[in-house]
Amino acid sequence: MQSFQPPSRDVLRTVIGIDVGTSGARAVAVSVDGKVVACAVQSLDAAHPLPDGTHEQDPADWWQTVCTVVREVVAEGGEVAGVAVTSTSGSLVVADEEGRPLRAAMLYDDRRGEPGATGLSASYSLAKALWVAQHEGEVWDKVRHILHPADWLASKLTGEFGVSDFSNCLKLGYDPAAMDWGPVVAMSGVPRELLPRVLRPGERAGVVKPGDSALPAGVPVFAGATDGIACLIASGANSRGALNTTLGTTLVWKALSATRPEERNGIYSHLHPSGLWAPGAASNSGPGSIKNEDPPLTPEQVEQLAQPYFPATVVCYPLAGRGERFPFQNRDALSFFEGRPSCRGEWCAAQLQSIGFVERWGYEALAEAGVALGDTIYTSGGGAAQSGIVSQMRADILGRTVVRAAQPGAAFGAAVLAATGAWYGGDVMAAIGAMTQIVARFTPNAELAPRDEEVYIRFREACRQRGCGQ
């Protein structure tokens, strides 16, 4: 591992992190000490899952949006030392020899990749690839690259397709313990020549080619990661036992562990770029599932209305569509409310409270699988993740300290990965330590624990009666 190579103080130098989610793209230009020099956001047409389980987006829209946000930050961000890209885990792009997508991208929660002989969850990109092979033979015959959104976008920058990283490839059947494709790939029958070359997140993948991205040609492009791993990095978590929850459209759990725990019931283990394991899981529920009635309220208004009603006596489980993958698996699960809210404030409180309940349930499931849980949860994401009201509610429900970093988003995590390669000699923990800063801390109120426990038990029972978990 190389030693730290600080940038010149005479010239403003930054790294750029790019994150593309289902609803938009964000780019940040970040200095060596973690200061965000420039930031740009552009929304996407966020198509919702259809009743048949289809959820797709056009990769061309991602690229156009990325070019827009990159152009904005490059104009303000000084000399660029490197760039990295992150995006959703388990989403699939199939492309021809030149990297042209052959169909719309199948997003992470597209449910058409039903378990077959491989037994893989539909959330896996490998399961989605098998669905294409089985149902769209004319498309499959032209496939030369099986990629993920972050892979494809980084390759658009470099012009070299067929490169990925071991966090994105986990759901394509890559075994990070063996540093090779796992037996499930051979079982699937997918030709290995269609699979990407796999790098460590933060490892140099190529350089920017001349083109329309607005990045100067020759800028190093470093391997990115899934949005969950990028958020884990941005959260500031950098020691064994540290926990991380990302509150984005959905909930994502991660923990840092010295060992790889048993993988079951939606739990899977990423290898952290540091060499620690990062077991975790992802839900279909989360802040993006909260329903907002007419007249619509801002998230801040929802929180203010809800605060006096914690813990709400009404329990609910919000889902944007059909099906849940963790902390229980049920492809037919639907949102429900049990009880009638006394007012709009309690209606809001019940939904926000459910975020804490689902989060607690997820950590209990991780503990049952053998994951050692520390007492601090590092929070990532925007919106609800940055709310003091929601953070305190979560701390009370979880019985753990909840902390928030200054820049807890996936784009910032991608920038840290770029800095890992550009400045920190491949030492991601050094980059995290130098570039992240904890700015808020919320400790649980022990006096509320009995009331929260009572409502949580009713929440779990309401789910059980609907065939959702035990």
C-alpha positions as CSV (number, residue, x, y, z in Angstrom):
1,M,0.0,0.0,0.0
2,Q,1.4,3.4,-1.0
3,S,1.9,6.2,1.5
4,F,-0.4,9.2,1.7
5,Q,0.2,11.6,-1.2
6,P,-1.2,15.1,-0.2
7,P,-2.2,17.4,-3.0
8,S,-0.4,20.6,-3.6
9,R,-1.6,23.5,-1.4
10,D,-0.8,26.0,-4.1
11,V,-3.7,24.7,-6.4
12,L,-7.2,23.8,-5.4
13,R,-7.5,20.1,-6.1
14,T,-10.6,18.0,-5.6
15,V,-12.0,14.6,-6.2
16,I,-15.5,14.1,-7.6
17,G,-18.0,11.6,-6.3
18,I,-21.1,10.8,-8.3
19,D,-24.2,9.0,-7.1
20,V,-27.1,8.0,-9.3
21,G,-30.3,6.8,-7.6
22,T,-33.7,6.1,-8.9
23,S,-34.9,9.7,-8.4
24,G,-31.8,11.7,-9.4
25,A,-28.1,12.2,-9.6
26,R,-25.7,14.1,-7.3
27,A,-22.1,15.1,-7.8
28,V,-19.8,16.6,-5.2
29,A,-16.3,18.0,-5.5
30,V,-14.4,17.4,-2.3
31,S,-11.0,18.6,-1.0
32,V,-8.5,16.4,0.8
33,D,-9.8,17.4,4.2
34,G,-13.4,16.5,3.3
35,K,-14.7,20.0,2.5
36,V,-17.4,20.0,-0.2
37,V,-16.2,22.6,-2.7
38,A,-19.1,22.2,-5.1
39,C,-22.3,20.2,-5.3
40,A,-24.9,19.7,-8.0
41,V,-28.2,17.7,-8.0
42,Q,-30.4,16.8,-11.0
43,S,-33.7,14.9,-10.7
44,L,-34.7,11.9,-12.8
45,D,-38.1,10.6,-13.9
46,A,-38.4,8.1,-11.1
47,A,-40.7,5.4,-12.6
48,H,-42.4,3.4,-9.8
49,P,-42.6,-0.4,-9.8
50,L,-45.5,-1.7,-11.9
51,P,-48.1,-4.2,-10.6
52,D,-46.3,-7.1,-12.4
53,G,-43.0,-6.3,-10.6
54,T,-41.4,-4.5,-13.5
55,H,-39.2,-1.5,-12.5
56,E,-37.0,-0.1,-15.2
57,Q,-35.1,3.1,-16.2
58,D,-33.3,4.1,-19.4
59,P,-29.5,4.3,-18.8
60,A,-29.3,7.1,-21.4
61,D,-31.2,9.3,-18.9
62,W,-28.6,8.5,-16.2
63,W,-25.8,9.5,-18.5
64,Q,-27.5,12.8,-19.5
65,T,-28.1,13.6,-15.9
66,V,-24.6,12.7,-14.8
67,C,-23.1,15.0,-17.5
68,T,-25.3,17.8,-16.2
69,V,-24.2,17.5,-12.6
70,V,-20.5,16.9,-13.4
71,R,-20.4,20.0,-15.7
72,E,-21.7,22.1,-12.7
73,V,-19.2,20.8,-10.2
74,V,-16.2,20.9,-12.6
75,A,-16.8,24.6,-13.2
76,E,-16.3,25.3,-9.4
77,G,-14.2,22.4,-8.2
78,G,-10.7,23.3,-9.3
79,E,-8.2,20.8,-10.6
80,V,-9.7,17.2,-10.5
81,A,-7.5,14.5,-9.1
82,G,-10.0,11.6,-9.6
83,V,-13.6,10.5,-9.9
84,A,-15.6,7.6,-8.7
85,V,-19.3,6.5,-9.3
86,T,-21.8,4.8,-7.1
87,S,-25.4,3.6,-7.7
88,T,-28.0,1.1,-6.7
89,S,-27.1,-2.5,-5.7
90,G,-28.4,-5.4,-7.8
91,S,-29.7,-3.3,-10.7
92,L,-28.8,-4.7,-14.1
93,V,-27.5,-3.2,-17.4
94,V,-26.8,-5.6,-20.3
95,A,-24.8,-4.1,-23.1
96,D,-23.3,-4.9,-26.5
97,E,-19.5,-4.9,-27.4
98,E,-19.5,-1.1,-27.6
99,G,-21.2,-0.7,-24.3
100,R,-24.6,0.3,-25.7
101,P,-27.5,-0.9,-23.5
102,L,-29.6,-3.5,-25.2
103,R,-32.7,-2.9,-23.1
104,A,-33.8,-0.7,-20.3
105,A,-32.0,-1.3,-17.0
106,M,-33.8,-3.6,-14.5
107,L,-33.7,-1.8,-11.1
108,Y,-32.8,-3.3,-7.8
109,D,-36.5,-4.1,-6.8
110,D,-37.6,-5.4,-10.2
111,R,-39.2,-8.7,-9.1
112,R,-39.2,-10.7,-12.4
113,G,-36.0,-12.6,-11.6
114,E,-37.7,-15.3,-9.6
115,P,-35.5,-17.9,-7.9
116,G,-34.8,-20.8,-10.2
117,A,-32.2,-23.6,-9.9
118,T,-29.8,-21.0,-8.4
119,G,-32.2,-20.1,-5.5
120,L,-31.1,-16.5,-5.8
121,S,-33.4,-13.6,-4.7
122,A,-34.9,-11.5,-7.4
123,S,-32.9,-8.6,-6.0
124,Y,-29.7,-10.1,-7.4
125,S,-28.4,-8.9,-10.7
126,L,-27.5,-12.5,-11.6
127,A,-31.2,-13.5,-11.2
128,K,-32.2,-10.6,-13.5
129,A,-29.6,-11.6,-16.1
130,L,-31.0,-15.1,-16.1
131,W,-34.5,-13.7,-16.6
132,V,-33.3,-11.8,-19.7
133,A,-31.6,-15.0,-20.9
134,Q,-34.8,-17.0,-20.4
135,H,-37.4,-14.5,-21.6
136,E,-35.6,-12.2,-24.1
137,G,-33.4,-14.5,-26.2
138,E,-32.9,-12.1,-29.0
139,V,-31.5,-9.5,-26.5
140,W,-29.4,-12.1,-24.7
141,D,-27.8,-13.3,-27.9
142,K,-26.3,-9.8,-28.3
143,V,-25.1,-9.3,-24.7
144,R,-21.3,-8.9,-24.3
145,H,-21.2,-7.1,-21.0
146,I,-23.2,-7.7,-17.8
147,L,-22.9,-4.6,-15.7
148,H,-24.4,-2.5,-12.9
149,P,-25.3,1.2,-13.1
150,A,-22.1,2.4,-11.5
151,D,-20.0,0.1,-13.7
152,W,-21.7,1.3,-16.9
153,L,-21.5,5.0,-16.0
154,A,-17.8,4.7,-15.0
155,S,-17.2,2.9,-18.3
156,K,-18.9,5.7,-20.2
157,L,-16.3,8.0,-18.7
158,T,-13.3,5.8,-19.6
159,G,-14.6,4.1,-22.8
160,E,-13.5,0.7,-21.4
161,F,-16.5,-1.5,-20.7
162,G,-16.4,-4.7,-18.7
163,V,-15.0,-3.4,-15.4
164,S,-16.7,-3.5,-12.0
165,D,-15.9,-3.7,-8.3
166,F,-16.4,-6.5,-5.7
167,S,-19.2,-4.7,-3.9
168,N,-21.4,-4.3,-7.0
169,C,-20.5,-7.8,-8.2
170,L,-21.5,-9.5,-5.0
171,K,-25.1,-9.8,-6.4
172,L,-23.7,-11.0,-9.7
173,G,-22.3,-14.1,-7.9
174,Y,-18.8,-12.9,-7.1
175,D,-17.2,-14.4,-3.9
176,P,-15.0,-11.7,-2.3
177,A,-13.5,-14.2,0.1
178,A,-12.1,-16.2,-2.8
179,M,-11.7,-13.1,-5.0
180,D,-13.3,-15.1,-7.8
181,W,-16.7,-15.9,-9.2
182,G,-18.6,-18.2,-6.9
183,P,-20.1,-21.6,-7.8
184,V,-23.5,-20.0,-8.3
185,V,-22.2,-18.5,-11.5
186,A,-21.2,-21.9,-13.0
187,M,-24.6,-23.2,-11.9
188,S,-26.4,-20.4,-13.6
189,G,-24.8,-21.2,-17.0
190,V,-23.9,-17.5,-17.6
191,P,-20.7,-17.4,-19.8
192,R,-17.8,-16.0,-17.8
193,E,-16.7,-13.9,-20.7
194,L,-19.8,-11.8,-20.2
195,L,-18.8,-11.0,-16.6
196,P,-16.7,-7.9,-15.8
197,R,-13.2,-7.6,-14.5
198,V,-13.5,-7.1,-10.8
199,L,-11.5,-4.4,-8.9
200,R,-11.3,-3.3,-5.3
201,P,-13.4,-0.1,-4.6
202,G,-10.9,2.8,-4.9
203,E,-8.6,1.0,-7.3
204,R,-7.8,2.8,-10.5
205,A,-10.0,1.6,-13.3
206,G,-8.9,3.9,-16.2
207,V,-8.8,7.5,-17.2
208,V,-11.5,9.8,-18.6
209,K,-11.6,9.8,-22.4
210,P,-12.3,12.9,-24.5
211,G,-16.0,13.3,-24.7
212,D,-19.1,15.1,-23.4
213,S,-18.8,14.4,-19.7
214,A,-17.2,17.8,-19.0
215,L,-14.4,16.1,-17.1
216,P,-10.9,16.8,-18.5
217,A,-9.5,13.9,-20.5
218,G,-6.9,11.9,-18.5
219,V,-8.5,12.3,-15.1
220,P,-8.1,9.0,-13.2
221,V,-11.4,7.0,-12.7
222,F,-11.4,4.9,-9.6
223,A,-13.6,1.8,-9.0
224,G,-16.8,2.8,-7.1
225,A,-19.1,0.7,-5.0
226,T,-22.8,0.1,-4.3
227,D,-24.6,3.0,-2.8
228,G,-24.9,1.1,0.4
229,I,-21.1,0.7,0.7
230,A,-20.6,4.3,-0.3
231,C,-23.0,5.5,2.4
232,L,-21.2,3.3,4.9
233,I,-17.9,5.0,4.0
234,A,-19.5,8.5,4.1
235,S,-21.1,7.8,7.5
236,G,-17.7,7.9,9.3
237,A,-17.9,4.3,10.5
238,N,-14.3,3.0,10.6
239,S,-14.0,0.4,13.4
240,R,-15.2,-3.1,14.1
241,G,-18.7,-3.3,15.5
242,A,-19.7,0.1,14.0
243,L,-23.2,0.0,12.6
244,N,-24.6,2.0,9.7
245,T,-28.2,2.7,8.6
246,T,-28.8,4.4,5.3
247,L,-32.2,6.2,5.1
248,G,-32.7,6.9,1.4
249,T,-35.8,5.8,-0.5
250,T,-35.4,2.6,1.4
251,L,-33.6,1.3,4.5
252,V,-30.1,-0.3,4.2
253,W,-28.3,-1.9,7.1
254,K,-24.5,-2.4,7.4
255,A,-22.1,-3.5,10.1
256,L,-18.3,-3.7,10.2
257,S,-17.2,-7.1,11.3
258,A,-13.9,-9.0,11.5
259,T,-15.6,-12.2,10.3
260,R,-18.1,-13.1,7.7
261,P,-21.4,-14.2,9.3
262,E,-23.9,-16.7,8.1
263,E,-25.8,-15.4,5.1
264,R,-29.6,-16.1,5.3
265,N,-33.0,-14.6,4.9
266,G,-31.9,-11.6,2.9
267,I,-28.6,-11.0,4.7
268,Y,-25.5,-10.8,2.6
269,S,-21.9,-9.8,3.3
270,H,-19.9,-7.3,1.4
271,L,-16.2,-7.1,1.7
272,H,-15.3,-3.5,2.9
273,P,-12.4,-2.0,1.0
274,S,-10.4,-2.0,4.3
275,G,-10.6,-5.8,4.4
276,L,-13.2,-6.0,7.1
277,W,-16.5,-7.6,6.3
278,A,-19.7,-5.5,6.0
279,P,-22.7,-7.8,6.5
280,G,-26.0,-6.2,5.9
281,A,-29.3,-6.2,4.1
282,A,-31.8,-3.9,2.4
283,S,-35.5,-3.3,2.8
284,N,-38.2,-2.2,0.3
285,S,-39.6,0.0,3.2
286,G,-38.2,3.3,4.2
287,P,-38.7,7.1,4.0
288,G,-39.6,6.8,0.3
289,S,-42.7,4.7,1.3
290,I,-44.2,7.3,3.5
291,K,-47.6,8.4,2.1
292,N,-48.4,12.0,2.0
293,E,-52.1,12.9,1.7
294,D,-53.7,16.1,0.2
295,P,-52.7,18.8,0.8
296,P,-49.1,17.5,0.6
297,L,-46.7,18.2,3.5
298,T,-43.0,18.8,3.3
299,P,-40.8,16.3,5.2
300,E,-40.2,19.0,7.8
301,Q,-43.9,19.5,8.3
302,V,-44.4,15.8,8.7
303,E,-41.8,15.6,11.4
304,Q,-43.1,18.6,13.3
305,L,-46.7,17.3,13.2
306,A,-45.5,13.8,14.3
307,Q,-43.2,14.8,17.2
308,P,-45.8,15.2,20.0
309,Y,-47.3,11.7,19.1
310,F,-44.3,9.5,19.6
311,P,-44.8,6.7,20.3
312,A,-48.0,6.5,18.2
313,T,-50.5,3.8,19.3
314,V,-51.3,3.1,15.6
315,V,-48.9,0.8,13.9
316,C,-48.2,0.5,10.2
317,Y,-45.8,-1.0,7.7
318,P,-45.3,1.4,4.7
319,L,-44.3,-0.1,1.3
320,A,-44.2,1.8,-2.1
321,G,-45.2,-1.3,-4.0
322,R,-45.8,-5.0,-3.4
323,G,-43.3,-7.2,-1.7
324,E,-40.6,-7.0,1.0
325,R,-37.1,-8.5,1.1
326,F,-35.9,-7.7,4.6
327,P,-36.3,-7.9,7.6
328,F,-38.7,-10.5,6.3
329,Q,-39.3,-12.0,2.8
330,N,-42.7,-11.9,1.3
331,R,-43.2,-11.1,-2.3
332,D,-46.9,-10.3,-1.8
333,A,-46.5,-8.0,1.3
334,L,-48.5,-4.7,1.1
335,S,-48.6,-1.6,3.2
336,F,-51.0,-1.7,6.1
337,F,-52.3,0.5,8.9
338,E,-53.7,-1.1,12.1
339,G,-55.9,1.3,14.1
340,R,-57.3,4.7,13.2
341,P,-55.1,7.7,13.8
342,S,-56.7,10.3,16.0
343,C,-55.4,13.2,13.9
344,R,-53.0,14.0,11.1
345,G,-50.1,14.2,13.6
346,E,-50.5,10.7,14.7
347,W,-50.9,9.5,11.1
348,C,-47.5,11.1,10.4
349,A,-46.0,9.7,13.7
350,A,-47.1,6.1,12.9
351,Q,-45.3,6.2,9.6
352,L,-42.1,7.8,10.9
353,Q,-42.1,5.4,13.8
354,S,-42.3,2.5,11.5
355,I,-38.9,3.5,10.1
356,G,-37.4,3.0,13.6
357,F,-39.3,-0.3,14.1
358,V,-38.2,-1.8,10.8
359,E,-34.6,-0.6,11.5
360,R,-34.7,-2.3,14.9
361,W,-36.1,-5.5,13.5
362,G,-33.3,-5.5,10.9
363,Y,-30.5,-5.2,13.5
364,E,-32.2,-8.0,15.5
365,A,-32.1,-10.2,12.4
366,L,-28.4,-9.4,11.9
367,A,-27.7,-10.3,15.5
368,E,-29.5,-13.6,15.1
369,A,-27.2,-14.4,12.1
370,G,-24.2,-13.9,14.4
371,V,-23.2,-10.3,13.7
372,A,-21.7,-8.5,16.7
373,L,-23.5,-5.2,17.1
374,G,-21.8,-2.2,18.7
375,D,-23.7,0.6,20.5
376,T,-23.3,3.3,17.9
377,I,-25.2,3.7,14.7
378,Y,-23.7,5.9,12.0
379,T,-26.5,7.4,9.8
380,S,-26.3,8.0,6.1
381,G,-28.6,9.5,3.5
382,G,-30.5,12.7,3.1
383,G,-33.9,14.0,4.3
384,A,-35.0,11.8,7.2
385,A,-31.4,10.8,7.9
386,Q,-30.5,14.4,8.7
387,S,-33.5,15.2,10.8
388,G,-32.9,15.7,14.5
389,I,-36.5,14.6,15.3
390,V,-36.2,11.3,13.4
391,S,-32.7,10.7,14.7
392,Q,-33.9,11.1,18.3
393,M,-36.9,8.9,17.7
394,R,-34.6,6.2,16.2
395,A,-32.2,6.4,19.1
396,D,-35.1,5.9,21.6
397,I,-36.5,2.9,19.7
398,L,-33.1,1.3,19.0
399,G,-31.6,1.9,22.4
400,R,-28.4,2.9,20.8
401,T,-26.6,6.2,20.2
402,V,-27.3,7.6,16.7
403,V,-24.7,9.8,15.1
404,R,-24.6,11.8,11.9
405,A,-21.6,12.9,9.8
406,A,-21.4,16.2,8.0
407,Q,-21.8,14.7,4.6
408,P,-23.6,11.3,5.0
409,G,-24.5,10.7,1.3
410,A,-23.4,8.2,-1.3
411,A,-21.9,10.8,-3.5
412,F,-19.5,11.9,-0.7
413,G,-18.7,8.2,-0.1
414,A,-17.8,7.9,-3.8
415,A,-15.5,11.0,-3.4
416,V,-13.8,9.3,-0.4
417,L,-13.2,6.3,-2.6
418,A,-11.7,8.5,-5.3
419,A,-9.5,10.1,-2.7
420,T,-8.4,6.7,-1.4
421,G,-6.9,6.0,-4.8
422,A,-5.7,9.5,-5.6
423,W,-4.3,10.7,-2.3
424,Y,-4.4,8.1,0.4
425,G,-2.4,5.2,-1.2
426,G,-5.3,2.8,-1.2
427,D,-5.9,3.2,2.6
428,V,-9.7,3.7,2.8
429,M,-9.7,3.9,6.6
430,A,-7.2,6.8,6.5
431,A,-9.3,8.6,3.9
432,I,-12.5,8.1,6.1
433,G,-10.7,9.3,9.2
434,A,-9.4,12.4,7.4
435,M,-12.4,13.4,5.4
436,T,-15.5,12.6,7.6
437,Q,-16.6,14.5,10.6
438,I,-19.4,13.7,13.2
439,V,-21.6,16.7,13.7
440,A,-24.6,15.4,15.6
441,R,-25.1,12.8,18.3
442,F,-28.4,11.5,19.8
443,T,-28.6,9.3,22.9
444,P,-31.6,7.1,23.8
445,N,-34.1,8.4,26.4
446,A,-34.3,5.4,28.9
447,E,-37.7,6.7,30.2
448,L,-39.3,6.1,26.9
449,A,-38.0,2.5,26.5
450,P,-41.0,0.7,28.1
451,R,-43.6,2.6,25.9
452,D,-41.6,2.0,22.8
453,E,-41.2,-1.7,23.6
454,E,-44.9,-2.1,24.1
455,V,-45.7,-0.6,20.7
456,Y,-42.9,-2.4,19.0
457,I,-44.3,-5.8,20.2
458,R,-47.7,-4.8,18.8
459,F,-46.0,-3.8,15.5
460,R,-44.3,-7.2,15.2
461,E,-47.6,-9.0,16.0
462,A,-49.5,-7.0,13.4
463,C,-46.9,-8.0,10.8
464,R,-47.0,-11.7,11.9
465,Q,-50.7,-11.8,11.6
466,R,-50.3,-10.8,7.9
467,G,-47.8,-13.4,7.2
468,C,-44.9,-11.0,7.4
469,G,-42.2,-12.4,9.7
470,Q,-42.3,-14.3,12.9
